[in-house]
């Protein structure tokens, strides 16, 4: 018989070693002693595989503890008659041995398991011929951990787990639990406190908010790497990214304004982005998050696609459809911080497990969120595993890492005395730097087709350089400086731009220090910043002309391109995450013209090697004139890898037509107009040489021996292709 103390602790749900007392245990005489805890049971009998009785167990405690002797350590099942009179034939979760292999336990304890998602979380499986689900969760400081769910009445006494002390992981296999079951973990802290029920950090699916349970979901199959996708993501490829918040790109008006589901997004968003000529979709975070207003940036489910748009299989189909249409898929990925919701990672086992304990390190003042403890190997493992999970199991093309600057510096957005220096007394977060390097190295080795992009707003060196060369290992970095300077310039009255000419040219001073993406992202059209169109000065025609000229300058400038949804047709109002984009504006010729321009710019980007092959090399760029501040005119040349097809870009940022404007060219011959943002097709005044050519003359200009004469349109950017 079990000692009275064990009985009391089991019935109270406070036993720290349930597998030490429940299930079958050998006795010296060759028999076995079986104890089971089944609240609500009236009678329990152990039977063999054929249903023949092995032993009638005796009730030891009214709470539902039964025990008795078996002939030996034999296979058995439990025939249970409940207080209601119903009967069930059950498999006992406590007759199964450990699920976690020794090597997995070692790697988890060491924090070097490349794919912890294959071990932790809820995994449907057949074990010893029995269908069920294994559960495993890291909670080294808990006194007891149980799985609770709709399969056990959310009762933490019914399925307490086994602690693997060598790695701090609790595990159990529960027969009969299938895909779709809802569950959480119930934990007792080391001091005996019953904690709020926690979601599974490794859950692959979750309930739709405001419900918060995790959902048992099969592990998606690993997807093979693709040479075609690797080429499409390469540094010398044309990359034009359409950044999308799925909840507000378009809504189902006929059905109460609900979100589109994954298959509907595949039917509508994918063909639209492909038709527009974008090469990649970048999705604001789709990882599960509790609060719509965070746009996904306060995520709790680092392994779960949000239930807002359907199940994980639907997301997998969406990615497949995007690839079939020639579109890459990039995900916003947020390892910088996580929300404080009590059902999440905060104080997960009663201690600061995932976060830094000291709020000077572990709390983000800007976002009222918690900061991952990057110095903890298990936390690094959790995050690196998440990165690999999305790349391998859903075949996404890359991850855009949010708020990298906040990770790199311990004093980020903190006053003196509110931060803790590193081991050398400096401000850099050495643990976070080591984590970012490791994540990028793992991605580079395990998924070479994929890319990582850093949203990093400081002058931290070598963000997009390999780790072996002293860099952080990202493939791309957002060029926040370019964005801020050029938007500031474009917001100025054209009469004043001549005094700020350097704001448009300064970016070329550092354009090749990193592999830059030029981002006109969601951050520029919220929180009172207005829309892209609303930033432009002048009357309505001039606002559109300014924005067309700016987009032309952006596509001519070195760097990959990113445009937030709605900006491609010049949405007039500021973005609202609770509303669909204003698609009705496309009935207006000026908005439709803007959309046509962006489509043609994307086409030109793909077609012209000069616009993408040498984005990150100074050899791919050549100034013609950057000093004509008086006229607010810029001109430059882009070169392809072989320097065979130069492309001339001329920008006029005043509303004045420059008649007979002479521009130096690097090569004699014909220069054919390929795109003019002032074209009537885009809503412009059609000044220029529409698809005509300008013959060069042996007349020096801009330091060149040859030059061409053009009609330079007002508030416009014009592209000229050299022809042999």
C-alpha positions as CSV (number, residue, x, y, z in Angstrom):
1,X,0.0,0.0,0.0
2,X,1.1,3.5,-0.7
3,X,2.2,5.6,2.3
4,X,-0.4,8.0,3.7
5,X,1.7,11.0,2.7
6,X,1.8,9.9,-0.9
7,X,-1.9,9.4,-0.9
8,X,-2.5,12.8,0.5
9,X,-0.2,14.5,-1.9
10,X,-1.7,12.7,-4.9
11,X,-5.2,13.6,-3.9
12,X,-4.2,17.2,-3.3
13,X,-2.3,17.4,-6.6
14,X,1.0,18.2,-4.9
15,X,3.1,15.1,-5.4
16,X,6.4,16.0,-7.0
17,X,7.1,12.4,-8.4
18,X,3.8,10.9,-9.5
19,X,5.5,8.2,-11.6
20,X,7.2,7.1,-8.5
21,X,3.9,6.0,-7.0
22,X,1.3,5.7,-9.8
23,X,1.2,3.0,-12.4
24,X,2.7,-0.5,-11.9
25,X,5.7,-1.1,-9.6
26,X,7.6,-4.4,-9.2
27,X,7.6,-6.1,-5.8
28,X,10.3,-8.5,-4.5
29,X,8.0,-11.5,-4.8
30,X,7.6,-10.9,-8.6
31,X,4.2,-9.4,-8.4
32,X,3.4,-5.7,-9.0
33,X,1.6,-3.1,-7.1
34,X,-0.7,-0.8,-9.2
35,X,-2.0,2.6,-8.1
36,X,-4.3,4.8,-10.2
37,X,-5.9,8.1,-9.5
38,X,-9.3,8.5,-11.2
39,X,-11.6,11.1,-9.6
40,X,-15.2,10.3,-10.2
41,X,-14.6,6.5,-10.5
42,X,-16.8,4.1,-8.6
43,X,-14.9,1.0,-9.4
44,X,-11.6,0.1,-11.2
45,X,-10.5,-3.2,-12.6
46,X,-7.2,-4.1,-14.3
47,X,-7.8,-6.3,-17.3
48,X,-5.5,-7.9,-19.9
49,X,-5.4,-7.2,-23.7
50,X,-8.3,-9.7,-24.1
51,X,-10.4,-8.0,-21.4
52,X,-10.0,-10.7,-18.9
53,X,-9.7,-9.5,-15.3
54,X,-6.2,-9.3,-13.7
55,X,-7.2,-7.5,-10.5
56,X,-10.0,-5.5,-8.9
57,X,-8.4,-2.4,-7.4
58,X,-9.5,-1.2,-4.0
59,X,-10.6,2.4,-3.3
60,X,-7.9,3.9,-1.0
61,X,-9.3,7.4,-0.9
62,X,-12.7,8.9,-1.7
63,X,-10.9,11.4,-4.0
64,X,-10.4,8.7,-6.5
65,X,-7.2,6.8,-5.6
66,X,-7.4,3.0,-6.2
67,X,-4.7,0.4,-5.8
68,X,-4.1,-3.3,-5.7
69,X,-1.8,-6.2,-6.7
70,X,-1.1,-7.5,-10.2
71,X,0.4,-11.0,-11.0
72,X,3.4,-9.2,-12.4
73,X,4.5,-6.4,-14.7
74,X,2.0,-7.4,-17.3
75,X,0.4,-5.3,-20.1
76,X,-3.0,-4.1,-18.7
77,X,-5.8,-1.7,-19.3
78,X,-8.3,-0.2,-16.8
79,X,-12.0,-1.0,-16.9
80,X,-13.6,2.0,-15.1
81,X,-17.1,2.3,-13.9
82,X,-17.9,5.9,-13.1
83,X,-20.2,7.3,-10.5
84,X,-22.7,8.1,-13.3
85,X,-22.9,4.4,-14.2
86,X,-21.0,4.7,-17.5
87,X,-18.1,2.4,-18.2
88,X,-14.8,3.1,-20.1
89,X,-11.8,0.9,-21.0
90,X,-8.8,3.1,-20.6
91,X,-5.0,2.9,-21.1
92,X,-3.1,4.1,-18.0
93,X,-0.8,7.0,-18.7
94,X,1.4,5.8,-15.8
95,X,2.3,2.5,-17.3
96,X,4.5,4.1,-20.1
97,X,8.1,4.8,-19.6
98,X,10.0,8.0,-20.4
99,X,9.5,9.5,-23.8
100,X,12.6,11.7,-23.9
101,X,15.7,10.0,-25.2
102,X,19.0,10.4,-23.4
103,X,20.6,12.3,-26.3
104,X,17.6,14.7,-26.6
105,X,17.7,15.2,-22.8
106,X,21.4,15.9,-23.0
107,X,21.1,18.4,-25.9
108,X,18.1,20.2,-24.3
109,X,20.0,20.5,-21.0
110,X,23.0,21.8,-22.9
111,X,20.9,24.2,-24.9
112,X,22.2,23.0,-28.2
113,X,19.2,21.0,-29.6
114,X,18.7,22.3,-33.1
115,X,15.1,21.2,-33.3
116,X,13.6,21.2,-29.8
117,X,10.1,21.4,-31.4
118,X,10.5,17.8,-32.4
119,X,10.7,16.9,-28.7
120,X,8.9,19.5,-26.6
121,X,5.3,20.6,-26.7
122,X,2.4,18.3,-27.6
123,X,3.1,15.6,-30.2
124,X,0.4,13.2,-31.4
125,X,1.9,9.7,-31.8
126,X,1.4,6.0,-31.5
127,X,3.4,4.7,-28.6
128,X,3.7,1.0,-27.7
129,X,0.8,0.4,-30.0
130,X,-1.4,3.0,-28.3
131,X,-2.6,6.2,-30.0
132,X,-2.2,9.3,-27.9
133,X,-0.1,12.4,-27.3
134,X,3.2,13.1,-25.6
135,X,3.6,16.3,-23.7
136,X,6.8,17.9,-22.6
137,X,7.6,21.3,-21.1
138,X,10.7,22.9,-19.6
139,X,10.0,24.1,-16.1
140,X,13.0,23.3,-13.9
141,X,11.9,25.2,-10.9
142,X,8.4,23.9,-10.6
143,X,7.3,21.6,-7.7
144,X,4.7,19.9,-9.9
145,X,3.6,20.2,-13.5
146,X,0.4,18.7,-14.9
147,X,-1.3,18.6,-18.3
148,X,-4.9,19.9,-18.1
149,X,-7.4,20.0,-20.9
150,X,-10.8,19.1,-22.2
151,X,-9.8,15.4,-22.0
152,X,-9.4,15.5,-18.2
153,X,-11.8,18.2,-17.0
154,X,-9.0,20.7,-16.7
155,X,-8.1,18.9,-13.4
156,X,-4.4,19.3,-12.5
157,X,-4.6,16.2,-10.2
158,X,-5.3,13.8,-13.1
159,X,-2.1,14.0,-15.2
160,X,0.9,15.2,-13.2
161,X,4.1,14.8,-15.2
162,X,7.5,13.1,-14.8
163,X,10.4,15.4,-14.2
164,X,13.6,14.7,-16.1
165,X,16.0,16.3,-13.7
166,X,18.9,16.2,-16.1
167,X,17.3,18.9,-18.3
168,X,14.5,20.3,-16.2
169,X,11.8,19.0,-18.6
170,X,8.5,17.5,-17.4
171,X,6.9,14.8,-19.7
172,X,4.0,12.4,-20.0
173,X,2.3,10.3,-22.7
174,X,-1.5,10.5,-22.4
175,X,-3.4,7.8,-24.3
176,X,-6.4,8.8,-26.3
177,X,-5.6,12.5,-26.7
178,X,-5.9,13.4,-30.4
179,X,-5.4,16.4,-32.6
180,X,-7.7,19.2,-31.9
181,X,-7.7,18.7,-28.1
182,X,-7.3,21.9,-26.1
183,X,-4.8,21.9,-23.3
184,X,-2.6,24.0,-20.9
185,X,0.0,23.3,-18.2
186,X,-0.8,23.7,-14.5
187,X,2.2,24.3,-12.4
188,X,3.0,24.5,-8.7
189,X,5.8,26.9,-8.0
190,X,8.8,25.8,-6.0
191,X,7.2,27.5,-2.9
192,X,4.0,25.6,-3.4
193,X,2.0,28.4,-5.1
194,X,-0.6,27.3,-7.7
195,X,0.3,29.4,-10.8
196,X,-2.2,30.6,-13.4
197,X,-2.6,27.9,-16.1
198,X,0.0,28.3,-18.8
199,X,-0.1,27.9,-22.6
200,X,2.5,25.6,-24.1
201,X,5.6,27.6,-25.2
202,X,6.0,25.1,-28.1
203,X,2.3,24.9,-29.0
204,X,1.8,24.6,-32.8
205,X,-1.8,25.8,-32.7
206,X,-3.9,27.9,-30.3
207,X,-7.5,28.9,-29.7
208,X,-8.8,32.1,-31.3
209,X,-8.5,35.0,-28.8
210,X,-10.0,35.8,-26.3
211,X,-9.7,32.1,-25.5
212,X,-6.2,31.1,-24.7
213,X,-5.7,27.4,-24.7
214,X,-3.1,25.6,-26.8
215,X,-4.4,23.0,-29.3
216,X,-2.9,19.7,-30.1
217,X,-1.6,19.8,-33.6
218,X,0.6,17.4,-35.7
219,X,4.1,18.4,-36.4
220,X,4.2,19.7,-40.0
221,X,6.5,17.7,-42.3
222,X,9.9,19.1,-43.1
223,X,10.0,20.7,-46.5
224,X,13.0,20.3,-48.8
225,X,15.2,23.2,-49.6
226,X,14.7,24.8,-53.1
227,X,17.5,26.0,-55.3
228,X,15.0,28.2,-57.1
229,X,13.9,29.9,-53.9
230,X,17.6,30.3,-53.0
231,X,18.2,32.1,-56.2
232,X,15.1,34.3,-55.8
233,X,16.4,35.4,-52.3
234,X,20.0,36.0,-53.3
235,X,21.8,39.3,-52.8
236,X,21.9,39.9,-56.6
237,X,18.3,39.1,-57.2
238,X,15.5,41.7,-57.8
239,X,13.8,42.0,-54.5
240,X,10.6,44.1,-54.0
241,X,8.7,43.3,-50.8
242,X,5.0,44.0,-50.3
243,X,4.6,44.3,-46.5
244,X,1.1,43.2,-45.4
245,X,-1.0,43.2,-42.2
246,X,-3.3,40.3,-43.0
247,X,-6.1,41.5,-40.7
248,X,-6.6,44.8,-42.6
249,X,-5.4,44.2,-46.1
250,X,-8.9,43.2,-47.1
251,X,-11.8,42.0,-45.1
252,X,-14.9,40.0,-46.0
253,X,-17.5,42.7,-46.1
254,X,-20.3,40.4,-46.9
255,X,-19.7,38.5,-43.7
256,X,-19.6,41.2,-41.1
257,X,-16.1,42.5,-42.0
258,X,-14.4,39.3,-40.8
259,X,-10.8,38.5,-41.5
260,X,-10.0,36.5,-44.6
261,X,-8.9,32.9,-44.0
262,X,-5.7,31.4,-45.4
263,X,-7.3,30.0,-48.5
264,X,-9.1,33.2,-49.2
265,X,-5.8,35.1,-48.8
266,X,-4.2,32.7,-51.2
267,X,-7.0,33.4,-53.7
268,X,-6.9,37.2,-53.4
269,X,-3.6,38.5,-51.9
270,X,-1.2,36.1,-53.7
271,X,-2.4,36.9,-57.3
272,X,-2.7,40.6,-56.5
273,X,0.9,40.8,-55.3
274,X,2.1,38.7,-58.2
275,X,0.2,40.9,-60.7
276,X,1.7,44.0,-59.1
277,X,5.2,42.6,-59.8
278,X,6.3,42.2,-56.2
279,X,8.8,39.4,-55.6
280,X,8.1,38.8,-51.9
281,X,5.3,39.1,-49.3
282,X,6.4,40.2,-45.9
283,X,3.7,39.4,-43.3
284,X,3.5,41.4,-40.0
285,X,3.7,38.8,-37.2
286,X,1.4,35.8,-37.7
287,X,2.7,34.1,-34.6
288,X,-0.1,33.8,-32.0
289,X,-0.7,36.9,-30.0
290,X,-3.4,37.9,-27.5
291,X,-4.0,41.5,-28.5
292,X,-5.0,42.7,-32.0
293,X,-3.7,46.2,-31.3
294,X,-0.1,44.9,-31.1
295,X,-0.4,44.0,-34.8
296,X,1.3,40.7,-33.7
297,X,4.4,42.3,-32.3
298,X,3.6,41.1,-28.8
299,X,3.6,37.4,-29.5
300,X,3.1,34.5,-27.1
301,X,3.1,31.6,-29.6
302,X,6.5,31.5,-31.2
303,X,5.6,28.2,-33.0
304,X,1.9,28.7,-33.7
305,X,0.4,30.5,-36.7
306,X,-2.4,32.7,-35.3
307,X,-5.9,31.2,-35.3
308,X,-7.3,34.5,-36.7
309,X,-6.8,33.2,-40.2
310,X,-7.3,29.4,-39.8
311,X,-5.2,26.4,-38.8
312,X,-1.5,25.7,-39.5
313,X,-2.3,23.6,-42.5
314,X,-4.0,26.6,-44.1
315,X,-0.9,28.6,-43.6
316,X,1.2,25.9,-45.2
317,X,-1.2,26.0,-48.2
318,X,-0.8,29.8,-48.4
319,X,3.0,29.5,-48.6
320,X,2.7,26.9,-51.3
321,X,0.3,29.1,-53.3
322,X,2.7,32.0,-53.0
323,X,5.7,30.0,-54.2
324,X,3.6,28.6,-57.1
325,X,2.9,32.3,-58.1
326,X,6.6,33.1,-57.9
327,X,6.3,35.0,-54.6
328,X,8.6,34.5,-51.6
329,X,7.1,34.7,-48.1
330,X,9.0,36.6,-45.3
331,X,7.7,36.6,-41.7
332,X,8.1,39.2,-39.1
333,X,9.7,37.4,-36.2
334,X,9.9,38.9,-32.7
335,X,12.6,37.5,-30.4
336,X,13.2,41.0,-28.8
337,X,10.4,40.8,-26.2
338,X,7.1,39.1,-25.1
339,X,3.9,40.3,-23.3
340,X,3.3,39.9,-19.6
341,X,0.0,38.1,-19.9
342,X,-0.2,35.6,-17.0
343,X,-1.1,32.7,-19.2
344,X,2.1,33.2,-21.2
345,X,5.8,32.9,-20.5
346,X,6.0,35.4,-17.7
347,X,7.2,33.8,-14.5
348,X,6.5,30.5,-16.2
349,X,7.5,28.1,-13.4
350,X,7.2,30.7,-10.6
351,X,10.6,32.2,-11.5
352,X,11.9,34.5,-14.2
353,X,12.5,31.5,-16.5
354,X,12.3,33.1,-19.9
355,X,13.0,36.7,-18.9
356,X,15.8,38.4,-17.1
357,X,14.9,38.6,-13.4
358,X,16.2,42.2,-12.9
359,X,13.7,44.6,-14.5
360,X,16.6,46.8,-15.5
361,X,17.4,44.0,-17.9
362,X,14.1,42.2,-18.3
363,X,11.4,44.9,-18.8
364,X,10.9,47.0,-21.9
365,X,9.7,50.5,-20.8
366,X,8.6,51.4,-24.3
367,X,6.2,48.4,-24.8
368,X,5.5,47.2,-21.2
369,X,6.8,43.8,-22.2
370,X,9.4,41.4,-20.9
371,X,12.8,40.7,-22.4
372,X,14.1,37.2,-23.1
373,X,17.1,36.2,-21.0
374,X,19.5,35.7,-23.9
375,X,22.2,34.5,-21.6
376,X,20.2,31.3,-20.8
377,X,21.0,28.5,-23.2
378,X,17.6,27.0,-23.0
379,X,16.0,30.3,-24.0
380,X,18.4,30.7,-26.9
381,X,17.5,27.2,-27.9
382,X,13.7,28.0,-27.8
383,X,14.2,31.0,-30.0
384,X,16.7,29.5,-32.5
385,X,14.4,26.5,-32.8
386,X,11.5,28.8,-33.6
387,X,13.4,30.4,-36.4
388,X,14.3,27.0,-37.9
389,X,10.7,25.8,-37.4
390,X,9.1,28.4,-39.7
391,X,11.8,28.0,-42.3
392,X,11.9,24.2,-42.4
393,X,8.3,23.2,-41.6
394,X,6.5,25.9,-43.6
395,X,9.1,26.6,-46.2
396,X,9.0,30.4,-45.6
397,X,11.8,32.3,-47.4
398,X,13.1,34.3,-44.5
399,X,12.6,36.1,-41.2
400,X,12.6,39.9,-40.7
401,X,13.8,40.3,-37.1
402,X,12.0,43.1,-35.3
403,X,13.5,45.6,-32.9
404,X,17.1,44.4,-33.2
405,X,18.5,47.7,-31.8
406,X,16.6,47.1,-28.6
407,X,18.3,43.7,-28.3
408,X,21.8,45.0,-29.0
409,X,22.0,47.7,-26.3
410,X,21.4,47.3,-22.6
411,X,20.7,51.0,-22.2
412,X,18.2,51.1,-25.1
413,X,15.5,53.6,-24.2
414,X,16.8,53.8,-20.6
415,X,18.0,56.6,-18.5
416,X,21.3,56.5,-16.6
417,X,21.0,54.2,-13.6
418,X,18.2,52.2,-15.2
419,X,20.3,49.6,-16.9
420,X,22.9,47.0,-16.0
421,X,26.3,47.1,-17.8
422,X,27.7,44.0,-19.4
423,X,30.5,42.0,-17.9
424,X,33.0,44.5,-19.2
425,X,31.2,47.5,-18.1
426,X,29.8,48.4,-21.6
427,X,26.4,49.0,-22.9
428,X,26.2,46.2,-25.5
429,X,24.1,43.2,-24.7
430,X,26.7,40.5,-25.3
431,X,24.3,37.7,-24.7
432,X,21.8,39.0,-27.3
433,X,24.6,39.5,-29.8
434,X,25.7,35.9,-29.3
435,X,22.2,34.8,-29.8
436,X,21.7,36.7,-33.0
437,X,25.0,35.3,-34.4
438,X,24.0,31.8,-33.5
439,X,20.5,32.1,-35.0
440,X,21.9,33.4,-38.2
441,X,24.6,30.7,-38.3
442,X,22.1,27.9,-37.7
443,X,19.8,29.3,-40.5
444,X,22.8,29.6,-42.8
445,X,23.9,26.0,-42.4
446,X,20.5,24.3,-42.0
447,X,18.4,26.4,-44.4
448,X,20.8,28.1,-46.9
449,X,17.9,29.1,-49.2
450,X,16.5,31.4,-46.5
451,X,17.4,34.9,-45.6
452,X,17.2,37.0,-42.4
453,X,16.6,40.7,-42.3
454,X,17.3,43.0,-39.4
455,X,15.2,46.1,-38.4
456,X,18.2,47.8,-36.8
457,X,18.1,51.6,-36.5
458,X,21.6,52.4,-35.0
459,X,25.1,52.5,-36.4
460,X,26.0,49.1,-35.0
461,X,28.7,47.8,-37.4
462,X,28.5,44.8,-39.8
463,X,24.9,43.8,-39.1
464,X,24.7,42.2,-42.5
465,X,28.1,40.8,-42.6
466,X,29.1,37.1,-41.9
467,X,29.8,36.2,-38.4
468,X,33.2,34.8,-39.4
469,X,34.0,38.4,-40.5
470,X,32.9,39.9,-37.3
471,X,29.3,40.6,-38.3
472,X,26.0,39.6,-36.9
473,X,25.3,37.4,-39.9
474,X,22.1,38.9,-41.3
475,X,21.6,38.9,-45.0
476,X,19.9,42.3,-45.1
477,X,19.4,45.3,-42.9
478,X,16.6,47.9,-43.1
479,X,18.0,51.3,-44.0
480,X,16.2,53.4,-41.4
481,X,18.5,56.4,-42.0
482,X,17.7,56.6,-45.7
483,X,14.0,56.4,-44.9
484,X,14.1,59.2,-42.3
485,X,16.2,61.6,-44.4
486,X,14.3,61.2,-47.6
487,X,10.9,61.4,-46.1
488,X,11.9,64.5,-44.3
489,X,13.1,66.0,-47.6
490,X,9.9,65.0,-49.5
491,X,7.7,66.6,-46.8
492,X,9.3,70.0,-47.4
493,X,7.9,72.6,-49.7
494,X,9.7,72.3,-53.0
495,X,10.7,75.9,-52.7
496,X,12.8,75.0,-49.6
497,X,14.3,71.8,-50.8
498,X,17.3,73.4,-52.3
499,X,18.5,74.1,-48.8
500,X,18.3,70.5,-47.8
501,X,19.6,68.8,-50.9
502,X,21.9,66.6,-49.0
503,X,19.0,64.7,-47.3
504,X,18.5,62.9,-50.6
505,X,22.1,62.3,-51.5
506,X,23.6,61.5,-48.0
507,X,22.5,57.9,-48.1
508,X,25.0,57.2,-50.7
509,X,27.8,58.0,-48.2
510,X,27.1,54.7,-46.5
511,X,24.9,52.8,-49.0
512,X,27.4,50.0,-49.4
513,X,28.4,49.5,-45.7
514,X,25.5,47.0,-45.3
515,X,23.2,45.0,-47.5
516,X,20.3,47.5,-47.3
517,X,16.6,47.2,-47.8
518,X,14.9,50.6,-48.4
519,X,11.8,50.4,-46.1
520,X,8.6,52.4,-46.5
521,X,7.0,50.3,-43.9
522,X,3.9,50.3,-41.7
523,X,5.7,52.3,-39.0
524,X,5.6,55.4,-41.3
525,X,1.8,55.4,-41.8
526,X,0.5,55.1,-38.1
527,X,0.5,57.0,-34.8
528,X,-0.3,60.3,-36.4
529,X,2.3,60.1,-39.2
530,X,-0.4,60.1,-41.8
531,X,-0.3,58.2,-45.1
532,X,2.5,58.3,-47.6
533,X,0.4,60.6,-49.8
534,X,-0.5,62.8,-46.8
535,X,3.2,63.5,-46.2
536,X,3.6,65.1,-49.6
537,X,3.3,68.9,-49.9
538,X,1.3,71.0,-52.4
539,X,-2.1,70.7,-54.0
540,X,-3.6,67.3,-54.8
541,X,-1.9,67.0,-58.2
542,X,1.4,67.9,-56.7
543,X,1.0,65.5,-53.8
544,X,0.6,62.6,-56.3
545,X,3.4,63.9,-58.4
546,X,5.7,64.2,-55.4
547,X,4.9,60.6,-54.3
548,X,5.4,59.3,-57.9
549,X,8.8,61.0,-58.1
550,X,9.8,59.6,-54.7
551,X,8.9,56.1,-55.6
552,X,10.9,56.5,-58.8
553,X,13.9,57.7,-56.8
554,X,13.5,54.8,-54.4
555,X,13.5,52.2,-57.2
556,X,16.5,53.8,-58.8
557,X,18.5,53.9,-55.6
558,X,20.7,51.0,-54.6
559,X,19.1,48.6,-52.1
560,X,16.2,46.2,-52.1
561,X,12.7,47.7,-51.9
562,X,9.9,47.4,-49.4
563,X,6.5,49.1,-49.6
564,X,3.6,48.7,-47.1
565,X,0.2,47.8,-48.3
566,X,-2.0,50.6,-49.5
567,X,1.0,52.8,-50.3
568,X,1.1,51.3,-53.8
569,X,-2.2,53.0,-54.7
570,X,-1.6,56.1,-52.4
571,X,-4.2,55.4,-49.7
572,X,-5.2,58.8,-48.4
573,X,-5.9,58.1,-44.8
574,X,-3.6,56.7,-42.1
575,X,-3.5,52.9,-41.8
576,X,-6.0,51.5,-39.3
577,X,-5.4,47.8,-38.3
578,X,-9.2,47.4,-37.7
579,X,-10.3,48.4,-41.2
580,X,-9.7,47.1,-44.7
581,X,-7.7,49.2,-47.1
582,X,-9.6,51.8,-49.2
583,X,-9.8,49.7,-52.4
584,X,-12.6,51.9,-53.7
585,X,-10.0,54.7,-54.3
586,X,-8.8,52.8,-57.4
587,X,-11.9,54.2,-59.2
588,X,-10.0,57.5,-59.1
589,X,-7.5,57.9,-62.0
590,X,-4.8,59.4,-59.8
591,X,-4.9,56.4,-57.4
592,X,-5.1,53.9,-60.2
593,X,-2.2,55.7,-61.9
594,X,-0.1,55.3,-58.7
595,X,-0.8,51.6,-58.7
596,X,0.1,51.4,-62.3
597,X,3.4,53.2,-61.6
598,X,4.4,50.8,-58.8
599,X,3.5,47.9,-61.0
600,X,5.7,49.2,-63.8
601,X,8.5,50.1,-61.4
602,X,8.5,46.5,-60.2
603,X,8.6,45.3,-63.8
604,X,11.5,47.6,-64.5
605,X,13.3,46.3,-61.4
606,X,13.0,42.7,-62.6
607,X,13.9,43.5,-66.2
608,X,16.9,45.7,-65.7
609,X,19.9,43.9,-64.2
610,X,21.4,47.3,-63.4
611,X,18.7,47.9,-60.8
612,X,19.4,44.9,-58.7
613,X,22.6,42.9,-59.5
614,X,25.0,45.3,-57.8
615,X,22.7,46.8,-55.1
616,X,25.5,46.3,-52.5
617,X,28.6,47.3,-54.5
618,X,29.9,50.8,-55.1
619,X,30.7,49.5,-58.6
620,X,27.0,49.4,-59.3
621,X,26.4,53.1,-58.8
622,X,27.8,56.3,-60.3
623,X,26.8,59.8,-59.6
624,X,26.2,62.1,-62.5
625,X,25.2,65.1,-60.4
626,X,24.4,65.3,-56.8
627,X,25.3,69.0,-56.2
628,X,22.6,70.9,-58.1
629,X,20.8,72.0,-55.1
630,X,19.6,75.2,-56.8
631,X,17.4,73.2,-59.1
632,X,16.8,70.3,-56.8
633,X,17.9,67.8,-59.5
634,X,19.7,64.6,-58.9
635,X,21.1,62.3,-61.6
636,X,23.0,59.0,-61.4
637,X,23.7,55.8,-63.2
638,X,23.1,52.2,-62.1
639,X,25.4,49.4,-63.6
640,X,24.7,45.7,-64.0
641,X,27.2,43.1,-63.1
642,X,28.9,43.1,-66.5
643,X,28.6,46.9,-66.9
644,X,27.0,46.3,-70.2
645,X,23.5,47.9,-69.7
646,X,23.8,51.1,-67.7
647,X,20.6,52.8,-66.6
648,X,20.4,56.6,-66.1
649,X,18.1,58.0,-63.5
650,X,17.2,61.7,-63.4
651,X,15.1,63.2,-60.6
652,X,13.5,66.7,-60.5
653,X,12.0,67.6,-57.1
654,X,10.5,70.9,-58.1
655,X,7.2,71.6,-59.9
656,X,9.1,73.3,-62.7
657,X,9.7,71.9,-66.2
658,X,13.4,72.0,-67.0
659,X,13.4,72.6,-70.8
660,X,16.4,71.4,-72.8
661,X,18.1,70.0,-69.7
662,X,21.5,68.7,-70.4
663,X,22.7,65.7,-68.5
664,X,26.2,64.1,-68.7
665,X,26.2,60.4,-69.6
666,X,28.9,57.8,-69.0
667,X,28.6,56.3,-72.5
668,X,27.9,57.8,-76.0
669,X,24.9,56.5,-77.9
670,X,21.2,56.5,-77.7
671,X,19.5,56.8,-74.3
672,X,15.9,55.6,-74.5
673,X,13.3,56.7,-71.9
674,X,12.1,53.5,-70.2
675,X,9.9,55.0,-67.4
676,X,8.7,58.5,-66.6
677,X,6.7,59.0,-63.4
678,X,5.2,62.1,-65.1
679,X,3.6,59.9,-67.8
680,X,-0.1,60.4,-68.4
681,X,-0.5,56.7,-67.7
682,X,0.3,57.5,-64.1
683,X,-1.7,60.7,-63.8
684,X,1.2,63.0,-64.8
685,X,1.5,65.9,-67.3
686,X,3.4,63.8,-69.8
687,X,6.4,66.0,-70.2
688,X,9.5,64.3,-71.5
689,X,10.2,62.0,-74.4
690,X,7.6,59.3,-73.9
691,X,9.4,56.1,-74.8
692,X,11.6,58.0,-77.3
693,X,15.4,58.3,-77.4
694,X,17.9,61.0,-76.8
695,X,21.1,61.0,-78.9
696,X,24.3,61.8,-77.0
697,X,26.4,64.7,-78.1
698,X,30.2,65.2,-77.7
699,X,29.5,68.1,-75.4
700,X,31.0,67.9,-71.9
701,X,28.6,68.1,-69.0
702,X,28.7,67.0,-65.3
703,X,32.3,65.9,-65.8
704,X,31.5,63.6,-68.7
705,X,32.7,63.9,-72.3
706,X,29.2,63.2,-73.6
707,X,25.8,64.4,-72.7
708,X,22.1,64.3,-73.7
709,X,19.4,67.0,-73.8
710,X,16.0,66.1,-72.4
711,X,12.8,67.7,-71.4
712,X,12.9,67.1,-67.6
713,X,9.3,66.8,-66.2
714,X,8.2,68.6,-63.0
715,X,8.2,66.6,-59.8
716,X,9.3,63.4,-61.6
717,X,11.9,60.7,-61.9
718,X,12.8,59.5,-65.4
719,X,14.8,56.3,-66.3
720,X,16.9,56.1,-69.5
721,X,18.3,52.9,-70.8
722,X,21.5,53.0,-72.9
723,X,21.2,51.3,-76.3
724,X,24.1,50.2,-78.5
